[in-house]
Amino acid sequence: MSGAVGGRAGLQGDRRIVVGAVLGIAAGVLLGVLPSLLFTVLYSGSTGSLPLGASLFQTTGLLVIAGALLFLLSFSFYRGGFARWRHADPRFDWPVGLCLVGSIGAIAVVGAGIAIYSSPSAIESCLHGRPSGWSSCLFGLSPWAALATSVGIVGGALGGIGLVSGFALLAQRVRSAAFAGAAGVYALLWVLGAASLIGHLVALAALNLLLAGLPWVALLAPFLVLAGATRALIAPGRL
């Protein structure tokens, strides 16, 4: 493919990635920051327990549904951006395919959010002030909730690998430190996400501190993507 055609494809890809980054920031706020702030405000430090209620889980369910829908759109635009870059570099086939799997995971997370929203009392009675047991309670809620959660976890993990590889390739193509940083942050998020699933098996203060900052780290990645894609649009010397 000629450099001109490849350059046009990259330009179109960068535009889609900008939209995906903006949607990713909004999704990070709804999926991570707002629930984290909500639980932090409600957490009772004197008793070491979380005052639960059906309204809390309904609110959380709505945030998960809205955030997952935005994340689904973000994945779709990222995938579209990588697909345009694939015209210039076939190595983007893998990020495109993995982001498609990530989109399926985001759809499953929407299903899990619906389960939380529709059965808040069941989750409340299961937890009994033990927020660390949310995963087992959600898995025990219904076979549908267990399936949606499992698909969401696996799809999100594979989609995360797609984002890491895609932005690492973009960092090479456009020589962007911002894209390289985004790939690194997404890799860190992947590791922290895996750690959060086994965190109850590892009693490390440092790990708990990292997991507490996970929602804020999640916001950094799309901001770096936005910076990298915007710079690439302004200075499109990419091939």
N, C-alpha and C positions, 0 to 999 in steps of 0.2 A: 504494500500500500504506500502511496506517495506521502511525503511529509505534510503536504497541504491537506489531504483528506484526513490523515491521522490527527493533524492539529485541530481540524473542525470537530472531529469526533471527541477529542479531549476537551474542547471548549464546551460542547454540549454536555459532556459528562460532569464537568466542574459545576455547571449551572444546576444540574440535578442534585449534586452532592451538597451544594449550598442549601437548597430547600430541605434535603434530608437532615442536615445539621441543625437547622432551625427547629424542625419537628422533633429532633432528638433532644434538644434542650428542653422543649416543652414537656416531652415525655419523661425526662429525668426529674423535672420538678414534680409532676403528678405521681410518678411511680416511686420516687425515692425521697425527695426533700420534704414534701408536704406530709406524707405518712410518718416520716422520722420526727418532724417537728410536733406532729399531733401526739405521738406516743411519748415524746420527751416531756411535753407540757402536762400530759395526764399521769406520767409516772410519779409514783409516790416514793420519794427517797427515804422517808422516815420509816415506812413499813417494808420497803423493798419489794413492793408488788404493784401491779398495774390495775387501777380500777376499771373493770370491764363493763361493757353494756352493749345491748343490741345495736344502739345507734352508732357506737364507735365502729363496729364491724360493717355496718351498712355504709357508713362514710368511707371506710377503708376500701370496701368493695367497689364503690363508685369511682374512687381515685384509681384503683387498679384497672378498671374497665377503660376509663378515659385515657389513662397513661399508656395502656397496652395498645389501644387503637392508634394513638399518635406514634407509638414505637413501631407499629406495623407499617404506617405510612412512611416513617423515617427509613425503615429497612427497604421499603419498596423504592424510594428515591435513591438510596445508596446503591441498591442493586441496579437500578437504571443507569446511574452514573458509571458504575463499573462495566456495565454492558456496553456503553458507548466507548469506553476506553479499550474494551476488548477488540474493537476494530483496528486499534493501533498496536495492541500487545495481547496475544492469545493467552498469556499467563493469567489474565483476569477471568478466565473460565471458572477457576476454582472459587474465587470470591463471589462471583455471580451465583453459582450453585449453592454455596453455603449460606449466602444471604437469603436465598429462596427458602431454605430449611429454617432459617431464623424467623422468616415471616410466618411460617406455619407454627413455630413455637409461640410467636406473639398472639396468634389467633387462639391458641390453647390457653394462654394467660388470660385472655378475655373471658374464656369459659370458666377459668378458676375464679376470676373476679365475680362473675355472675353467681357462682356457687356460694361465695362469701356473702354477697349481697342478699341472696334469697334465703340463706339459713343462718342468720347472725346468732340466734339464740342457741343453736346446736354448738356452734364454735365457742360461744361464751361459756356454756356449761362444761365443755371439754377442757378449756384452758384453766379455769378457776384461778386466775391471777398469775399464770405461768406463761408469759409471752414466748419463752424459748421453745415451747412445745407446739408452736403454730403449725409446723409441717405435718406432724403426726395427726393433729386434729383435722387438718384439711384433707389428709389422705383417708382418714376414717369417716369423713362426712358422707361420701357416696362413691360408688365405683366411677361415676362420671367425673367427680372432682379429682379423684386419684389419677385417672387417665389424663385429664387436662393438665394437672400439675406435672406429671411425668413427661408428657410431650413438651410442655413449656420449658422444663428444665433442660431436656436433651436438645430441643430446637434452639433454645437460647444459647447453649454452650457451643453448638456447631455454628450458629450464626455469628457468635463472637469471634470464632476462629476466622470466619470469612471477613469480618471487619478488620481484624489484625492484619491478615495477609493482604487485603485490598489496599489499605492505607499505607502499608509498608511498600507495596509496589508503586503506589502513587508518589511516595516520598522519593523513590528512586527516579521516577519518570520526570518529575518537575523540580527535583532537588529542593524539597521543602522540609525544613526542620519541624514545622507545625504538623504536617502529616506524619512525620516520623514520631513526634511526641504523641499524636493521637493513637497511632498503632501501639506505642508503649503503654499508654493509659488503658486502652481496651484490653491489652494483655494482662495488665494488673487487675482490672475488673474481673477478667476471667478467673484469675487465680483466687481473688477474694471471694468471688461467687462460689467457687468450689469449696473454699475454706468455710464459708457460711453454712454449707450443707453438712459438714462434718465438725463444725465448731463445738457442738455439744460433746464431742469425743476428745477435744483438746482444750484443756483448761489453761490457756496462756493469756496473761493480761495484755501483752502486745497484740495478739491476734484479735482480742475483743476490741481494743482501741482502733485497729485498722478497720474492723467490720463496722464500727460505729461511724466511721468517716466514709463508708462506702457510697451513700447517696450523694455526697459532695464530690467525691472523685468521679462519679458517673456523669456529673455535669461538666467536668473539665474536658472530657474526650470530645463531645460535639462542639465545644467552643474552639478547641484546637482544629477540628475539621473545618469549621466555618472560617477560621483565620487562614488556613492553608488553601481552601478552595477560593476564597475571595482574592487572596494574593495571586493565585494562578490565573484568575480571570483578568486581573489588572495587568499582570506581566506574563502573557501566555507563551513564553519561550520554552516549550515543553518537550520537543522531539530532538 
